[in-house]
Amino acid sequence: MVHWADYMAEKIIREKGDKESYVVESGITPSGYVHIGNFRELFTTYIVGHALKDKGKKVRHIHMWDDYDRFRKVPKNVPKEWQEYLTMPVSEVPDPWGCHESYADHFRELFEEEVEKLGIAVDFLRASELYKSGEYANDVRIALEKRNKIMEILNKFRDMAKQPHLPEDWQPVQIYCPNCRKEAQFVEWDGEWKIKYRCIHCDREDVTDIRDGNVKLRWRVDWPMRWAHFNVDFEPAGKDHLAAGSGYETGIEIIKAVYGKEPPMPLMYEFVGIKGQKGKMSGSKGNVILLSDLYEVLEPGVIRFLYARHRPNKEIKIDLELGLLNLYDEFDKVERLYFGMEEAKNPEEGEELKRTYELSMPFIPERLIAQAPFRFLVVLVQMPHLDEDKIINVLKEQGHIPTDLGKEDLERIKLRIQLAKNWVEKYAPEGVKFELQEKLPTVEMSEDIKEALEELAEWIERKERFTVDELNTVIFDAAKKRGISSKKYFKVLYSLFIGKERGPRLAPFLASLDREFVIKRLRLES
């Protein structure tokens, strides 16, 4: 079974030609927080590039920041006073929070830092710098020369959508006033490099040179121009951008008719959401989950794996509650499969999972780094008597991690301990949370249950060392020989230790507690 990224890489080579190097692209306007849904575009681009590299190809991954787009509306989380900056480039609007040079930088820099933590190498480019440096100047001029052809293409698609045609004075460019930096009106083009404009904001009429960077292509022209300028071979997009009459469809015709090049191969990806959250995430609305939020509870490798295992046409619903424990279990299993520490029931599926792991890791470790089971860490971090070192000792004693740990092992274990603490604090359902009862609680129980508890206490007292499996057997046998139902028995045990009727797996839980404390509690001693 071929992984979807390998399939796309093969398709790109087949349809774009067997070249030495390829350009793959992702991009977004930093007009709000760049969330985990936006990240899917970058990651889809990255993983296809990864697959191309594995086939011996050179790959340039461009992530374009469309920070020369105009500031169209004031989001809910921004002061109303920011209305005075409407129609300016988002790269020149002041940062409302005062911590970055611009509104765009506030969102751009955070996302770049988040991506860096994932170990993903990306060539981040800024549209504002490309326009202002004059790099796009000739491309802008070509669009002006072929304005009628562009209008013809756009109007053809408007006919299909039963929309009115573009006005006769429509231009493929927008102009930023060199004086006030707000959008100005196009007056005329001299056929060379100069454009006359009128600014209603500062009551000014003047001329600007295309090479000075104040003239920007409109989005439906800018996108195909960019494909042509960088010779882009592949760019994924959300289903809204690939719908009938979308920017991609008009872009296909514009790049061919205006710039004489072929469009990149597309790939549609579905949205990403949070389980239980309704509606689409929006950076401007503020109802978003960021990569930074995921970093609080997920290892970088698990985040990459989460995206890599889903085919792009499948929606990703991230479960930050109990589903997160299953995600860790699945990732750890796949990692063991990759390093030959476990075998897959279905060999074909096992190969695809191993490839998924391989593609989701920028750098694969030489060996399996110690895996502290996240599900068990969630239990251990809730025990007040266990600090980080004691938690590591419990993991060693119960055979979850090797006794001889290297630097990488310790770093990973300590990271997971902190992530487990964060998860308990922020997302764990009440059924998972517990508090160790320091004082003996009042619990009703029959005499035969008291006898079973005493037998268990005596066995623990006699044994200086025992395994979790041995303890589990004794727990069940003490109840079974007295005909006590497991439900009643476990209800008493959980009530004695955590004051609840249910809780974590009992044997590993009791084995991780102080031995003397367990013996005293089983004997109902305060």
VOGU-3710 file (C-alpha; in Angstrom, 3 decimals, decimal comma):
1> mvhwadymae> 0,000/0,000/0,000  1,609/3,261/-1,187  1,502/6,247/1,139  -0,435/9,165/-0,356  2,640/11,435/-0,286  4,647/8,900/-2,322  1,748/8,616/-4,770  1,731/12,407/-5,239  5,517/12,530/-5,638  5,358/9,882/-8,368
11> kiirekgdke> 2,520/11,768/-10,078  4,503/15,044/-9,993  7,544/13,365/-11,576  5,359/11,701/-14,186  3,391/14,820/-15,145  5,983/17,545/-14,555  8,849/15,557/-16,014  11,712/13,727/-14,351  13,705/16,762/-13,225  16,652/17,142/-10,875
21> syvvesgitp> 14,803/19,627/-8,659  11,223/20,681/-7,895  9,505/23,643/-6,267  6,614/23,066/-3,888  4,649/25,910/-2,357  2,298/26,769/0,469  1,109/30,176/1,578  -1,274/32,276/3,637  -2,156/35,879/4,465  -1,056/36,676/8,049
31> sgyvhignfr> -4,243/38,601/8,802  -4,927/36,646/11,992  -3,543/33,758/14,020  -2,192/30,997/11,778  -3,935/27,966/13,231  -3,718/24,188/12,991  -6,038/24,225/9,974  -3,700/26,563/8,083  -0,789/24,346/9,112  -2,271/21,470/7,101
41> elfttyivgh> -1,370/23,295/3,887  2,243/23,749/4,932  2,536/20,168/6,178  0,914/18,677/3,061  3,458/20,595/0,984  6,290/19,505/3,266  5,467/15,806/3,252  5,127/15,637/-0,557  8,482/17,419/-0,745  9,858/14,851/1,712
51> alkdkgkkvr> 8,661/12,037/-0,574  10,314/13,730/-3,581  13,589/14,019/-1,652  13,399/10,321/-0,807  13,342/9,709/-4,561  16,645/11,531/-4,895  15,241/14,908/-5,963  16,205/18,374/-4,777  13,240/20,255/-3,358  12,648/23,907/-2,553
61> hihmwddydr> 9,678/24,415/-0,250  8,458/28,016/-0,475  5,958/29,276/2,067  4,631/32,594/0,804  3,451/35,150/3,305  0,862/37,265/1,492  1,628/40,168/3,807  1,166/42,738/1,042  -2,568/42,069/1,011  -4,652/44,950/2,279
71> frkvpknvpk> -6,067/45,163/5,806  -9,730/44,487/4,970  -11,501/44,416/8,335  -10,834/44,886/12,029  -11,079/41,513/13,856  -13,005/41,178/17,116  -9,842/40,963/19,214  -8,389/44,202/17,797  -9,323/47,722/19,014  -11,898/49,524/16,863
81> ewqeyltmpv> -9,422/52,377/16,433  -7,553/50,160/13,951  -10,217/51,103/11,384  -7,957/54,003/10,482  -5,511/51,482/8,962  -8,049/49,795/6,665  -6,805/49,203/3,062  -3,139/49,531/4,107  -0,850/46,493/3,552  -1,078/44,206/6,590
91> sevpdpwgch> 2,723/44,330/6,744  2,505/48,068/7,498  -0,397/48,119/9,951  0,928/48,635/13,518  0,839/45,695/15,902  -2,161/46,265/18,261  -0,348/44,358/21,003  2,851/46,366/20,647  5,244/43,415/20,594  6,096/43,233/16,882
101> esyadhfrel> 6,937/45,682/14,120  3,627/45,149/12,340  0,230/43,481/12,482  1,401/40,833/9,988  4,630/40,178/11,894  2,675/39,471/15,068  1,155/36,369/13,455  3,939/35,529/11,008  6,776/35,296/13,523  4,820/33,091/15,931
111> feeeveklgi> 3,995/30,584/13,192  7,581/30,510/11,921  8,795/29,733/15,458  6,178/26,992/15,790  7,199/25,378/12,497  10,879/25,539/13,467  10,089/23,425/16,566  8,836/20,698/14,237  12,189/20,535/12,489  10,619/21,390/9,135
121> avdflrasel> 12,896/23,359/6,776  10,889/25,966/4,856  11,921/28,930/2,713  9,656/31,640/4,167  9,173/34,488/1,691  7,291/37,750/2,183  5,242/39,222/-0,648  5,810/42,733/0,738  9,573/42,377/0,351  9,297/40,819/-3,116
131> yksgeyandv> 7,105/43,643/-4,424  9,118/46,402/-2,771  12,426/45,018/-4,034  11,123/45,173/-7,591  11,409/41,419/-8,117  7,839/41,214/-9,412  8,002/44,461/-11,444  8,225/42,806/-14,858  5,454/40,331/-13,945  3,194/43,251/-12,992
141> rialekrnki> 3,920/44,980/-16,278  3,092/41,809/-18,247  -0,282/41,628/-16,459  -1,028/45,245/-17,409  -0,069/44,531/-21,023  -2,400/41,542/-21,108  -5,174/43,137/-19,070  -7,817/42,435/-21,734  -6,937/38,742/-21,834  -7,131/38,501/-18,031
151> meilnkfrdm> -10,540/40,215/-18,043  -11,740/37,851/-20,747  -10,749/34,824/-18,637  -12,285/36,177/-15,434  -15,508/37,203/-17,192  -15,831/33,742/-18,729  -15,945/32,240/-15,250  -18,324/34,980/-14,087  -20,679/33,952/-16,896  -20,619/30,387/-15,588
161> akqphlpedw> -21,449/31,614/-12,089  -24,111/34,006/-13,463  -22,245/37,005/-12,052  -22,000/40,448/-13,677  -18,905/41,159/-15,768  -15,994/43,154/-14,397  -16,383/46,929/-15,012  -14,720/48,276/-18,148  -12,181/50,264/-16,118  -11,102/47,186/-14,100
171> qpvqiycpnc> -7,362/46,751/-13,699  -5,322/43,671/-12,636  -3,460/45,820/-10,111  -4,100/47,733/-6,910  -2,004/50,690/-5,801  -0,788/51,702/-2,357  -0,399/55,451/-2,025  3,314/56,206/-1,417  2,236/58,960/0,984  -0,444/57,501/3,298
181> rkeaqfvewd> 0,010/53,822/2,278  -3,746/53,285/1,822  -5,239/51,887/-1,343  -5,406/54,493/-4,117  -7,364/54,662/-7,378  -5,795/53,728/-10,704  -5,932/56,582/-13,241  -3,750/55,502/-16,168  -0,674/53,516/-17,185  1,890/54,965/-19,581
191> gewkikyrci> 2,628/51,612/-21,229  6,055/51,463/-19,578  6,770/51,676/-15,827  4,709/54,640/-14,632  1,167/54,557/-13,252  -0,835/57,647/-12,448  -3,002/57,296/-9,331  -5,426/59,303/-7,220  -5,621/58,878/-3,428  -8,908/59,933/-1,846
201> hcdredvtdi> -7,487/59,407/1,653  -4,837/62,107/1,439  -6,276/64,050/-1,508  -3,295/63,422/-3,720  -2,780/62,731/-7,445  0,646/61,614/-8,563  2,686/59,034/-10,468  4,410/55,925/-9,098  6,925/53,622/-10,752  5,984/49,916/-10,832
211> rdgnvklrwr> 9,578/49,105/-9,860  9,169/51,027/-6,577  6,805/48,336/-5,301  3,654/50,383/-4,663  1,743/48,458/-7,344  0,469/44,991/-6,434  -1,390/42,420/-8,522  -4,896/41,500/-7,444  -5,173/38,086/-5,821  -6,544/36,156/-8,808
221> vdwpmrwahf> -3,629/37,401/-10,892  -1,007/37,405/-8,135  -1,408/33,665/-7,478  -0,724/32,429/-11,047  1,993/35,081/-11,464  3,738/33,571/-8,450  3,477/30,053/-9,884  5,141/31,297/-13,048  7,777/33,409/-11,278  9,015/30,562/-9,069
231> nvdfepagkd> 8,239/27,689/-11,479  6,057/25,988/-8,874  5,440/22,270/-9,503  3,050/21,501/-6,659  0,765/23,471/-4,354  -2,074/22,071/-2,228  -5,146/24,124/-1,396  -8,303/23,921/0,676  -11,462/22,801/-1,079  -12,764/26,392/-1,200
241> hlaagsgyet> -9,781/27,423/-3,368  -10,220/24,463/-5,713  -13,983/24,731/-6,239  -15,506/25,509/-9,645  -14,649/29,059/-10,672  -12,148/29,402/-7,847  -8,806/31,178/-7,883  -7,097/27,959/-8,910  -9,381/27,441/-11,918  -8,946/31,002/-13,192
251> gieiikavyg> -5,243/30,793/-12,315  -4,761/27,798/-14,634  -5,869/29,848/-17,635  -4,067/33,033/-16,564  -0,669/31,382/-16,108  -0,922/29,812/-19,562  -2,348/32,782/-21,457  -0,448/35,575/-19,678  2,816/34,040/-18,485  3,182/31,155/-20,922
261> keppmplmye> 3,767/28,508/-18,290  1,991/25,471/-16,864  0,173/25,562/-13,484  1,387/23,521/-10,535  -0,200/20,212/-9,711  -2,892/20,762/-7,075  -4,037/18,606/-4,175  -7,197/19,372/-2,241  -7,064/19,042/1,527  -9,962/19,009/3,958
271> fvgikgqkgk> -10,332/21,186/7,014  -8,905/20,535/10,466  -11,079/20,941/13,529  -11,258/20,162/17,215  -13,623/17,415/18,299  -16,688/19,006/19,885  -16,019/22,461/18,403  -18,585/23,640/15,869  -17,826/25,675/12,791  -14,658/26,465/10,875
281> msgskgnvil> -11,709/27,999/12,700  -10,963/31,589/11,793  -7,819/33,528/12,684  -9,715/36,811/12,576  -12,594/35,514/14,714  -10,176/34,159/17,307  -11,818/30,701/17,678  -8,592/28,915/16,875  -6,214/26,298/18,181  -2,577/27,065/17,407
291> lsdlyevlep> 0,397/24,767/17,030  1,542/26,346/20,311  -1,554/24,863/21,982  -0,732/21,413/20,610  2,880/21,757/21,828  1,543/21,954/25,376  0,290/18,356/25,224  1,857/16,659/22,168  5,418/15,799/21,238  6,511/17,353/17,913
301> gvirflyarh> 6,752/13,867/16,384  3,181/13,056/17,403  1,929/16,306/15,813  3,666/15,468/12,524  2,358/11,891/12,650  -1,187/13,108/13,275  -1,147/15,045/9,996  0,866/12,471/8,033  -1,464/9,542/8,782  -4,577/11,294/7,394
311> rpnkeikidl> -5,164/11,354/3,662  -5,626/14,992/2,571  -9,244/14,424/1,459  -10,189/13,328/4,983  -11,116/15,874/7,620  -8,926/15,828/10,715  -10,778/16,103/14,004  -8,265/16,481/16,805  -9,463/15,082/20,115  -7,669/16,840/22,962
321> elgllnlyde> -9,519/14,805/25,572  -9,451/10,988/25,863  -8,661/10,586/22,176  -5,258/12,131/22,848  -4,293/9,106/24,953  -5,193/6,822/22,038  -3,109/8,987/19,702  -0,023/8,534/21,888  -0,670/4,768/22,067  -0,931/4,603/18,271
331> fdkverlyfg> 2,190/6,701/17,678  4,264/4,644/20,119  3,086/1,410/18,494  3,996/2,666/15,008  7,388/3,820/16,274  8,038/0,351/17,725  6,965/-1,171/14,405  9,448/1,017/12,565  12,340/-0,037/14,791  11,360/-3,723/14,651
341> meeaknpeeg> 10,338/-3,886/18,326  6,809/-4,977/17,416  5,148/-6,766/14,508  2,054/-5,671/12,612  -0,908/-8,043/12,349  -1,343/-6,974/8,717  2,101/-6,765/7,014  0,851/-4,488/4,198  -0,730/-2,064/6,658  2,396/-2,281/8,788
351> eelkrtyels> 4,557/-1,138/5,867  2,304/1,869/5,242  2,425/2,803/8,933  6,214/2,541/8,956  6,351/4,773/5,894  3,996/7,240/7,613  6,410/7,404/10,557  9,366/7,840/8,218  7,709/10,668/6,283  6,585/12,458/9,431
361> mpfiperlia> 10,117/12,603/10,861  12,584/15,164/9,436  15,372/13,271/11,211  14,956/9,661/12,242  16,866/8,634/15,394  19,364/5,793/15,083  17,476/3,758/17,677  14,177/3,703/19,501  14,248/6,479/22,098  12,653/5,424/25,396
371> qapfrflvvl> 8,862/5,681/25,314  7,313/6,615/28,641  3,646/5,521/28,218  1,635/8,741/28,227  -1,469/7,037/29,590  0,445/5,918/32,693  2,215/9,263/33,070  -1,229/10,861/33,375  -1,674/8,748/36,517  1,798/9,326/37,924
381> vqmphldedk> 1,781/13,124/37,570  -1,321/13,282/39,753  0,507/11,703/42,690  1,806/14,451/44,990  4,598/12,313/46,421  6,187/11,685/43,016  8,521/14,306/41,575  10,174/13,977/38,168  13,010/11,721/39,376  10,653/9,452/41,329
391> iinvlkeqgh> 8,350/9,148/38,305  11,343/8,024/36,230  12,215/5,457/38,927  8,650/4,093/38,901  8,823/3,761/35,102  12,097/1,856/35,432  10,838/-0,404/38,231  7,712/-1,327/36,287  9,679/-2,039/33,117  8,258/0,780/30,989
401> iptdlgkedl> 11,682/2,229/30,191  15,250/0,832/30,262  17,278/1,217/33,455  20,202/2,606/31,450  19,041/5,866/29,909  20,900/8,100/27,484  20,577/11,873/27,159  17,935/11,634/24,407  15,912/9,161/26,481  15,873/11,434/29,505
411> eriklriqla> 14,974/14,499/27,465  12,031/12,723/25,904  10,775/11,263/29,193  11,001/14,630/30,957  9,177/16,304/28,072  6,369/13,735/28,255  6,068/14,189/32,024  5,523/17,913/31,515  3,087/17,324/28,631  1,101/14,885/30,791
421> knwvekyape> 0,906/17,486/33,578  -0,338/20,063/31,082  -2,949/17,677/29,706  -4,326/16,818/33,151  -4,553/20,505/33,981  -6,124/21,685/30,692  -7,990/18,884/28,942  -8,410/15,761/31,079  -12,064/14,809/31,700  -13,132/14,636/35,338
431> gvkfelqekl> -13,268/10,852/35,130  -9,499/10,768/34,592  -8,592/13,176/37,375  -8,117/12,037/40,948  -6,603/13,077/44,261  -4,748/10,665/46,476  -6,605/10,497/49,811  -4,001/11,381/52,428  -6,436/10,621/55,274  -8,315/7,328/55,581
441> ptvemsedik> -11,792/7,905/54,084  -14,926/6,283/55,498  -15,832/3,388/53,205  -18,523/0,785/53,835  -17,383/-2,785/53,206  -18,185/-6,363/54,165  -15,990/-8,553/56,367  -14,917/-10,731/53,460  -13,651/-7,633/51,609  -11,686/-6,654/54,738
451> ealeelaewi> -10,153/-10,158/54,727  -9,218/-9,792/51,049  -7,584/-6,424/51,766  -5,596/-7,933/54,658  -4,410/-10,796/52,440  -3,246/-8,286/49,849  -1,483/-6,233/52,559  0,310/-9,302/53,921  1,481/-10,323/50,450  2,912/-6,832/49,724
461> erkerftvde> 4,574/-6,794/53,163  6,283/-10,158/52,515  7,490/-9,235/49,028  10,389/-6,832/48,803  10,130/-6,870/45,007  7,269/-7,840/42,736  6,030/-7,197/39,238  2,817/-5,416/38,293  1,504/-8,687/36,816  2,157/-10,540/40,071
471> lntvifdaak> 0,355/-7,838/42,055  -2,547/-7,905/39,602  -2,910/-11,680/40,083  -2,954/-11,368/43,888  -5,556/-8,569/43,766  -7,931/-10,720/41,706  -7,221/-13,995/43,552  -7,944/-12,478/46,984  -11,437/-11,533/45,799  -12,078/-14,642/43,708
481> krgisskkyf> -11,446/-17,158/46,537  -14,034/-15,323/48,667  -16,614/-15,005/45,930  -16,448/-11,214/45,971  -17,531/-9,514/42,743  -14,770/-7,529/41,064  -17,074/-4,526/40,791  -17,682/-4,318/44,569  -14,062/-5,056/45,404  -12,570/-2,487/43,039
491> kvlyslfigk> -15,095/0,134/44,155  -13,775/-0,238/47,725  -10,141/-0,140/46,646  -10,571/2,996/44,553  -12,596/4,664/47,309  -9,847/3,971/49,840  -7,094/5,468/47,724  -8,656/8,197/45,563  -12,160/8,674/46,972  -13,820/7,663/43,688
501> ergprlapfl> -15,550/4,513/42,460  -13,370/4,234/39,363  -9,833/5,156/38,521  -6,598/4,203/36,771  -5,516/0,589/36,244  -5,231/-0,643/39,797  -2,077/-2,790/39,866  0,282/-0,252/38,202  -1,297/2,484/40,326  -0,761/0,670/43,655
511> asldrefvik> 2,732/-0,408/42,594  3,708/3,223/42,042  2,612/4,305/45,539  4,736/4,239/48,681  4,792/0,610/49,878  4,205/1,381/53,551  1,356/3,763/52,686  -0,385/1,030/50,660  -0,027/-1,550/53,428  -1,440/0,831/56,052
521> rlrles> -4,345/1,853/53,854  -5,249/-1,783/53,042  -5,297/-2,460/56,802  -7,562/0,571/57,257  -5,042/2,276/59,492  -5,186/6,077/59,577
//
